[in-house]
Amino acid sequence: MRLMLMIPVLALAACVEKEKVPSGAEDFATFCSACHGLGGKGDGDAAATLDRKPADLTRLSARNGGVFPGTRVMAKIWGYTGGHDGKSPMPQFGPLLQGDLVPYDGGDGIASPTPVRLVQIAEYLKTLQK
């Protein structure tokens, strides 16, 4: 009898969709392109209103000896590098820091739990490298 009562509950649970997580490209377009531009060159519509030109995100690997600095990029977005101290125009990216965590190895051989959307945006930025 108990099993008979559980079947409708399980069927209903299967119908509930998990919220779609935006891709790294979608998050970049939403959170970054206004300043950095859709191509990541620092030429977004809002760039002209800033005191300092936004970074050209297509040259991150080139400026780092040909290696994409994924951990540093995510730290900058997250705010660990002083990006949210009131001196930088970098906004806070709360939605990128919430949700599921995935193991991410930033190059030191240690996989640390990292917000999936933060990893996805860093992985997207890798695709923009020249």
Backbone as a printed PyTorch tensor [residue, N CA C, xyz], in Angstrom:
tensor([[[  0.8200,  -1.1920,   0.0000],
         [  0.0000,   0.0000,   0.0000],
         [  0.8730,   1.2700,   0.0000]],

        [[  1.9120,   1.2490,   0.8100],
         [  2.8080,   2.4070,   0.8920],
         [  3.4560,   2.6770,  -0.4720]],

        [[  3.8120,   1.6060,  -1.1690],
         [  4.4170,   1.7480,  -2.4990],
         [  3.4450,   2.4020,  -3.4640]],

        [[  2.1840,   2.0590,  -3.3880],
         [  1.1610,   2.6280,  -4.2650],
         [  1.0420,   4.1430,  -4.0620]],

        [[  1.2370,   4.6020,  -2.8450],
         [  1.1730,   6.0350,  -2.5650],
         [  2.4140,   6.7650,  -3.0600]],

        [[  3.5400,   6.0920,  -3.1260],
         [  4.8030,   6.6970,  -3.5480],
         [  4.8800,   6.8960,  -5.0570]],

        [[  4.2020,   6.0520,  -5.8340],
         [  4.3080,   6.1200,  -7.2940],
         [  3.8860,   7.4910,  -7.8260]],

        [[  2.7380,   8.0550,  -7.4250],
         [  2.3930,   9.3910,  -7.9300],
         [  3.3980,  10.4650,  -7.5110]],

        [[  3.9390,  10.3500,  -6.3240],
         [  4.9240,  11.3300,  -5.8460],
         [  6.1810,  11.2610,  -6.6970]],

        [[  6.6450,  10.0650,  -6.9870],
         [  7.8400,   9.9010,  -7.8200],
         [  7.5880,  10.3860,  -9.2400]],

        [[  6.4060,  10.1170,  -9.7620],
         [  6.0720,  10.5790, -11.1090],
         [  6.0730,  12.0990, -11.1730]],

        [[  5.5360,  12.7490, -10.1630],
         [  5.5170,  14.2060, -10.1050],
         [  6.9270,  14.7650,  -9.9880]],

        [[  7.7440,  14.1400,  -9.1900],
         [  9.1270,  14.5930,  -9.0170],
         [  9.8890,  14.5130, -10.3310]],

        [[  9.6080,  13.5160, -11.1380],
         [ 10.2910,  13.3660, -12.4260],
         [  9.9010,  14.4730, -13.3950]],

        [[  8.7370,  15.0620, -13.2050],
         [  8.2510,  16.1150, -14.0950],
         [  8.8480,  17.4840, -13.7760]],

        [[  9.3460,  17.6560, -12.5780],
         [  9.8980,  18.9410, -12.1640],
         [ 11.2520,  19.1210, -12.8470]],

        [[ 11.3480,  20.1780, -13.6340],
         [ 12.5940,  20.4370, -14.3450],
         [ 13.5670,  21.1960, -13.4690]],

        [[ 14.8290,  20.8250, -13.5870],
         [ 15.8730,  21.5810, -12.9000],
         [ 16.0990,  22.8740, -13.6930]],

        [[ 16.3340,  23.9540, -12.9950],
         [ 16.5430,  25.2360, -13.6480],
         [ 17.7510,  25.1610, -14.5750]],

        [[ 17.5920,  25.6940, -15.7930],
         [ 18.6690,  25.6780, -16.7790],
         [ 19.7870,  26.6220, -16.3410]],

        [[ 20.9860,  26.1070, -16.3610],
         [ 22.1500,  26.9140, -16.0330],
         [ 22.6420,  27.5550, -17.3320]],

        [[ 22.7750,  28.8830, -17.3650],
         [ 23.2670,  29.5320, -18.5770],
         [ 24.6760,  29.0460, -18.9250]],

        [[ 24.9910,  29.0720, -20.1970],
         [ 26.3370,  28.6990, -20.6390],
         [ 27.3150,  29.8150, -20.2970]],

        [[ 28.5970,  29.5290, -20.4290],
         [ 29.6140,  30.5520, -20.2070],
         [ 29.4570,  31.7120, -21.1790]],

        [[ 29.1110,  31.4050, -22.4290],
         [ 28.9090,  32.4540, -23.4320],
         [ 27.7130,  33.3300, -23.0650]],

        [[ 26.6400,  32.7020, -22.5700],
         [ 25.4630,  33.4740, -22.1680],
         [ 25.7680,  34.3620, -20.9700]],

        [[ 26.4810,  33.8210, -19.9840],
         [ 26.8520,  34.6370, -18.8270],
         [ 27.7920,  35.7690, -19.2290]],

        [[ 28.7140,  35.4980, -20.1410],
         [ 29.6170,  36.5490, -20.6080],
         [ 28.8060,  37.6720, -21.2550]],

        [[ 27.8600,  37.3050, -22.1090],
         [ 27.0300,  38.3110, -22.7740],
         [ 26.2380,  39.1260, -21.7520]],

        [[ 25.7530,  38.4690, -20.7140],
         [ 24.9420,  39.1380, -19.6960],
         [ 25.7690,  40.0160, -18.7580]],

        [[ 26.8730,  39.4920, -18.2670],
         [ 27.6160,  40.1670, -17.2010],
         [ 28.8580,  40.9320, -17.6620]],

        [[ 29.4220,  40.5950, -18.8000],
         [ 30.7420,  41.1260, -19.1540],
         [ 30.7720,  41.9850, -20.4150]],

        [[ 29.8990,  41.6850, -21.3570],
         [ 30.0170,  42.3050, -22.6780],
         [ 29.7680,  43.8060, -22.6800]],

        [[ 29.0090,  44.3320, -21.7270],
         [ 28.7670,  45.7750, -21.7090],
         [ 30.0870,  46.5450, -21.6450]],

        [[ 31.0420,  46.0430, -20.8850],
         [ 32.3400,  46.7090, -20.7650],
         [ 33.3850,  46.0790, -21.6900]],

        [[ 33.4650,  44.7510, -21.6810],
         [ 34.5140,  44.0670, -22.4360],
         [ 34.1650,  43.8300, -23.8990]],

        [[ 32.9100,  44.0570, -24.3050],
         [ 32.4810,  43.8340, -25.6780],
         [ 32.1990,  42.3600, -25.9200]],

        [[ 31.3780,  42.0770, -26.9140],
         [ 31.0110,  40.6860, -27.2080],
         [ 32.2160,  39.8400, -27.5780]],

        [[ 33.2210,  40.4490, -28.1950],
         [ 34.4310,  39.7240, -28.5660],
         [ 35.4980,  39.7220, -27.4840]],

        [[ 35.2480,  40.4240, -26.3620],
         [ 36.1800,  40.4300, -25.2360],
         [ 37.3570,  41.3660, -25.3770]],

        [[ 37.3230,  42.2840, -26.3350],
         [ 38.4730,  43.1630, -26.5790],
         [ 38.4890,  44.4380, -25.7330]],

        [[ 37.5000,  44.6160, -24.8560],
         [ 37.4680,  45.8170, -24.0170],
         [ 36.7660,  46.9720, -24.6880]],

        [[ 35.9530,  46.6780, -25.6920],
         [ 35.3170,  47.7240, -26.4800],
         [ 33.7920,  47.7030, -26.3870]],

        [[ 33.2630,  47.3420, -25.2290],
         [ 31.8110,  47.3200, -25.0380],
         [ 31.2380,  48.7210, -24.9840]],

        [[ 29.9330,  48.8060, -25.1000],
         [ 29.2520,  50.1080, -25.1070],
         [ 29.5370,  50.9350, -23.8550]],

        [[ 29.6740,  50.2980, -22.7140],
         [ 29.9040,  51.0290, -21.4610],
         [ 31.3790,  51.3860, -21.2470]],

        [[ 32.2590,  50.8640, -22.0630],
         [ 33.7030,  51.0880, -21.8820],
         [ 34.0590,  52.5720, -21.9100]],

        [[ 33.3980,  53.3240, -22.7540],
         [ 33.7040,  54.7460, -22.8920],
         [ 33.3660,  55.5370, -21.6310]],

        [[ 32.5180,  55.0040, -20.7870],
         [ 32.1150,  55.7250, -19.5770],
         [ 33.0420,  55.4490, -18.3950]],

        [[ 33.9920,  54.5490, -18.5660],
         [ 34.8820,  54.1600, -17.4680],
         [ 36.1490,  54.9950, -17.4610]],

        [[ 36.7450,  55.1720, -16.2930],
         [ 37.9920,  55.9240, -16.1620],
         [ 39.1480,  55.1820, -16.8170]],

        [[ 39.1000,  53.8610, -16.7440],
         [ 40.1610,  53.0200, -17.3130],
         [ 39.5400,  52.0440, -18.3030]],

        [[ 40.1900,  51.8730, -19.4410],
         [ 39.6760,  50.9580, -20.4640],
         [ 39.6560,  49.5280, -19.9150]],

        [[ 38.5530,  48.7940, -20.1420],
         [ 38.4870,  47.4020, -19.6900],
         [ 39.5710,  46.5600, -20.3720]],

        [[ 39.9870,  45.5170, -19.6960],
         [ 41.0290,  44.6290, -20.2220],
         [ 40.5830,  43.9670, -21.5170]],

        [[ 41.5560,  43.7570, -22.3960],
         [ 41.3400,  42.9630, -23.5980],
         [ 41.4600,  41.5060, -23.1600]],

        [[ 40.3360,  40.8360, -23.0290],
         [ 40.3110,  39.4700, -22.5180],
         [ 40.7650,  38.4380, -23.5380]],

        [[ 41.0210,  38.8740, -24.7730],
         [ 41.5100,  37.9440, -25.8000],
         [ 43.0190,  37.7440, -25.6930]],

        [[ 43.6720,  38.5140, -24.8420],
         [ 45.1380,  38.4660, -24.7350],
         [ 45.6090,  37.9180, -23.3870]],

        [[ 44.7170,  37.3260, -22.6240],
         [ 45.0910,  36.8200, -21.3020],
         [ 46.1840,  35.7570, -21.3920]],

        [[ 46.0410,  34.8140, -22.3010],
         [ 47.0580,  33.7630, -22.4610],
         [ 48.3710,  34.3580, -22.9600]],

        [[ 48.2840,  35.2530, -23.9380],
         [ 49.4900,  35.8660, -24.5000],
         [ 50.2790,  36.6110, -23.4270]],

        [[ 49.5760,  37.2690, -22.5190],
         [ 50.2400,  38.0080, -21.4400],
         [ 50.7090,  37.0990, -20.3120]],

        [[ 50.4130,  35.8000, -20.4300],
         [ 50.7830,  34.8490, -19.3830],
         [ 51.6260,  33.7110, -19.9700]],

        [[ 52.5190,  34.0560, -20.8630],
         [ 53.4330,  33.0620, -21.4330],
         [ 52.7390,  31.9780, -22.2470]],

        [[ 51.5800,  32.2840, -22.8230],
         [ 50.8680,  31.3310, -23.6530],
         [ 49.9650,  30.3780, -22.8900]],

        [[ 49.8600,  30.5690, -21.5750],
         [ 49.0290,  29.6970, -20.7390],
         [ 47.8490,  30.5070, -20.2010]],

        [[ 46.6570,  29.9860, -20.3870],
         [ 45.4720,  30.6870, -19.8840],
         [ 45.4740,  30.6570, -18.3560]],

        [[ 45.4100,  31.8240, -17.7090],
         [ 45.4470,  31.8940, -16.2370],
         [ 44.0590,  31.7210, -15.6150]],

        [[ 43.4980,  30.5440, -15.7370],
         [ 42.1280,  30.2830, -15.3080],
         [ 41.8400,  30.6420, -13.8680]],

        [[ 42.7190,  30.2500, -12.9680],
         [ 42.4800,  30.5360, -11.5510],
         [ 42.5070,  32.0380, -11.2950]],

        [[ 43.4560,  32.7480, -11.8990],
         [ 43.5220,  34.2080, -11.7110],
         [ 42.2960,  34.9000, -12.2980]],

        [[ 41.8370,  34.4030, -13.4420],
         [ 40.6540,  34.9840, -14.0800],
         [ 39.4410,  34.8150, -13.1680]],

        [[ 39.2570,  33.6030, -12.6460],
         [ 38.1150,  33.3680, -11.7660],
         [ 38.2410,  34.1620, -10.4730]],

        [[ 39.4570,  34.3230,  -9.9580],
         [ 39.6660,  35.1100,  -8.7470],
         [ 39.2970,  36.5730,  -8.9930]],

        [[ 39.6170,  37.0780, -10.1590],
         [ 39.2800,  38.4680, -10.5060],
         [ 37.7620,  38.6370, -10.5790]],

        [[ 37.0880,  37.6900, -11.2350],
         [ 35.6350,  37.7590, -11.3410],
         [ 35.0090,  37.6580,  -9.9570]],

        [[ 35.5080,  36.7280,  -9.1600],
         [ 34.9440,  36.4800,  -7.8260],
         [ 35.2080,  37.6620,  -6.8960]],

        [[ 36.3180,  38.3640,  -7.1230],
         [ 36.6400,  39.5130,  -6.2970],
         [ 37.7970,  39.3090,  -5.3620]],

        [[ 38.4610,  38.1380,  -5.4310],
         [ 39.5820,  37.8770,  -4.5320],
         [ 40.7880,  38.7610,  -4.8160]],

        [[ 40.8760,  39.3370,  -6.0000],
         [ 42.0480,  40.1390,  -6.3430],
         [ 41.7920,  41.6330,  -6.1800]],

        [[ 40.8140,  41.9650,  -5.3730],
         [ 40.5360,  43.3820,  -5.1320],
         [ 39.5890,  43.9840,  -6.1370]],

        [[ 38.9440,  43.1660,  -6.9310],
         [ 38.0400,  43.6760,  -7.9540],
         [ 36.7950,  44.3380,  -7.4050]],

        [[ 36.4480,  44.1000,  -6.1510],
         [ 35.2300,  44.6610,  -5.5940],
         [ 35.5360,  45.5380,  -4.3770]],

        [[ 36.6460,  46.2450,  -4.4270],
         [ 37.0690,  47.0510,  -3.2870],
         [ 36.6490,  48.5100,  -3.3990]],

        [[ 35.8280,  48.8300,  -4.3840],
         [ 35.4080,  50.2070,  -4.5820],
         [ 36.3320,  50.9870,  -5.4880]],

        [[ 37.5130,  50.4660,  -5.7820],
         [ 38.4630,  51.1520,  -6.6570],
         [ 38.3830,  50.6350,  -8.0860]],

        [[ 37.7670,  49.5010,  -8.2760],
         [ 37.6530,  48.8830,  -9.5920],
         [ 36.2030,  48.9640, -10.0550]],

        [[ 36.0050,  49.1400, -11.3540],
         [ 34.6300,  49.1630, -11.8590],
         [ 34.0170,  47.7710, -11.9900]],

        [[ 34.7760,  46.7280, -11.6710],
         [ 34.2340,  45.3690, -11.7610],
         [ 33.0630,  45.2300, -10.7910]],

        [[ 31.8980,  44.8410, -11.3080],
         [ 30.7450,  44.6410, -10.4140],
         [ 30.8300,  43.3200,  -9.6750]],

        [[ 29.9210,  43.1120,  -8.7620],
         [ 29.8430,  41.8220,  -8.0830],
         [ 28.9840,  40.8950,  -8.9350]],

        [[ 29.3670,  39.6460,  -9.0020],
         [ 28.6970,  38.6790,  -9.8550],
         [ 28.0490,  37.5840,  -9.0260]],

        [[ 27.1410,  37.9600,  -8.1420],
         [ 26.4810,  37.0200,  -7.2540],
         [ 25.9450,  35.7690,  -7.9280]],

        [[ 25.1880,  35.8970,  -9.0320],
         [ 24.6410,  34.6960,  -9.6560],
         [ 25.7110,  33.7080, -10.1350]],

        [[ 26.8740,  34.2090, -10.5010],
         [ 27.9400,  33.3170, -10.9650],
         [ 28.5260,  32.4980,  -9.8220]],

        [[ 28.3100,  32.9310,  -8.6050],
         [ 28.9180,  32.2900,  -7.4540],
         [ 27.9550,  31.3660,  -6.7180]],

        [[ 26.7250,  31.3300,  -7.1790],
         [ 25.7150,  30.5020,  -6.5220],
         [ 25.4990,  29.2270,  -7.3290]],

        [[ 24.8540,  28.2690,  -6.7170],
         [ 24.4830,  27.0540,  -7.4320],
         [ 25.4770,  25.9290,  -7.2130]],

        [[ 25.4610,  24.9980,  -8.1490],
         [ 26.2640,  23.7910,  -8.0350],
         [ 27.7620,  24.0840,  -8.0450]],

        [[ 28.4960,  23.2720,  -7.3100],
         [ 29.9580,  23.3310,  -7.2960],
         [ 30.4900,  22.1380,  -8.0750]],

        [[ 31.5990,  22.3580,  -8.7900],
         [ 32.2600,  21.2820,  -9.5110],
         [ 33.7320,  21.2980,  -9.1240]],

        [[ 34.3980,  20.1390,  -9.1660],
         [ 35.8420,  20.1380,  -8.8900],
         [ 36.5780,  20.8250, -10.0380]],

        [[ 37.4500,  21.7610,  -9.7060],
         [ 38.2120,  22.4780, -10.7280],
         [ 39.6720,  22.5300, -10.3110]],

        [[ 40.5340,  22.0970, -11.2130],
         [ 41.9780,  22.1380, -10.9800],
         [ 42.5260,  23.3480, -11.7220]],

        [[ 42.9460,  24.3330, -10.9820],
         [ 43.4710,  25.5520, -11.5680],
         [ 44.9060,  25.4390, -12.0410]],

        [[ 45.4600,  24.2230, -12.0650],
         [ 46.8080,  24.0320, -12.5510],
         [ 47.7790,  23.5700, -11.4870]],

        [[ 47.3250,  23.4890, -10.2430],
         [ 48.2300,  23.0610,  -9.1700],
         [ 48.0360,  21.6030,  -8.7880]],

        [[ 47.1700,  20.8830,  -9.5300],
         [ 46.9310,  19.4770,  -9.2460],
         [ 45.9190,  19.2250,  -8.1480]],

        [[ 45.3300,  20.3010,  -7.6300],
         [ 44.3460,  20.1600,  -6.5640],
         [ 42.9890,  20.6210,  -7.1030]],

        [[ 42.0300,  19.7030,  -7.1280],
         [ 40.6880,  20.0420,  -7.5850],
         [ 39.9040,  20.6260,  -6.4140]],

        [[ 39.5120,  21.8800,  -6.5530],
         [ 38.7710,  22.5710,  -5.4940],
         [ 37.3270,  22.7700,  -5.9310]],

        [[ 36.3780,  22.6770,  -4.9950],
         [ 34.9850,  22.9400,  -5.3370],
         [ 34.8280,  24.3910,  -5.8020]],

        [[ 34.3000,  24.5740,  -6.9930],
         [ 34.1960,  25.8840,  -7.6160],
         [ 32.8150,  26.0220,  -8.2380]],

        [[ 32.1820,  27.1890,  -8.1310],
         [ 30.8730,  27.3680,  -8.7540],
         [ 30.9210,  27.0680, -10.2510]],

        [[ 29.9950,  26.2510, -10.7110],
         [ 29.9960,  25.7920, -12.1010],
         [ 29.9300,  26.9560, -13.0850]],

        [[ 29.1690,  27.9870, -12.7640],
         [ 29.0570,  29.1070, -13.7000],
         [ 30.3530,  29.9030, -13.7850]],

        [[ 31.0980,  29.9540, -12.7200],
         [ 32.3960,  30.6200, -12.7360],
         [ 33.3650,  29.8360, -13.6200]],

        [[ 33.3540,  28.5180, -13.5000],
         [ 34.1890,  27.6630, -14.3480],
         [ 33.7840,  27.8260, -15.8100]],

        [[ 32.4920,  27.8330, -16.0830],
         [ 32.0180,  27.9400, -17.4630],
         [ 32.4290,  29.2530, -18.1140]],

        [[ 32.3860,  30.3470, -17.3580],
         [ 32.7700,  31.6260, -17.9630],
         [ 34.2690,  31.6600, -18.2210]],

        [[ 35.0600,  31.0740, -17.3290],
         [ 36.5090,  31.0040, -17.5550],
         [ 36.8060,  30.1280, -18.7720]],

        [[ 36.1030,  29.0150, -18.8900],
         [ 36.3010,  28.1370, -20.0440],
         [ 35.8850,  28.8480, -21.3380]],

        [[ 34.8450,  29.6560, -21.2850],
         [ 34.4410,  30.4360, -22.4580],
         [ 35.5320,  31.4320, -22.8330]],

        [[ 36.1070,  32.0950, -21.8250],
         [ 37.1630,  33.0700, -22.1040],
         [ 38.3710,  32.4130, -22.7790]],

        [[ 38.6110,  31.1440, -22.4590],
         [ 39.6930,  30.4210, -23.1360],
         [ 39.4730,  30.3880, -24.6430]],

        [[ 38.2190,  30.2780, -25.0460],
         [ 37.9160,  30.2030, -26.4860],
         [ 38.1590,  31.5200, -27.2050]],

        [[ 38.2400,  32.6190, -26.4760],
         [ 38.4490,  33.9370, -27.0770],
         [ 39.9220,  34.2730, -27.2560]],

        [[ 40.8140,  33.4260, -26.7710],
         [ 42.2450,  33.7520, -26.7910],
         [ 42.8000,  33.7630, -28.2100]],

        [[ 43.6690,  34.7490, -28.4700],
         [ 44.3420,  34.8920, -29.7790],
         [ 45.7350,  34.3390, -29.6850]]])
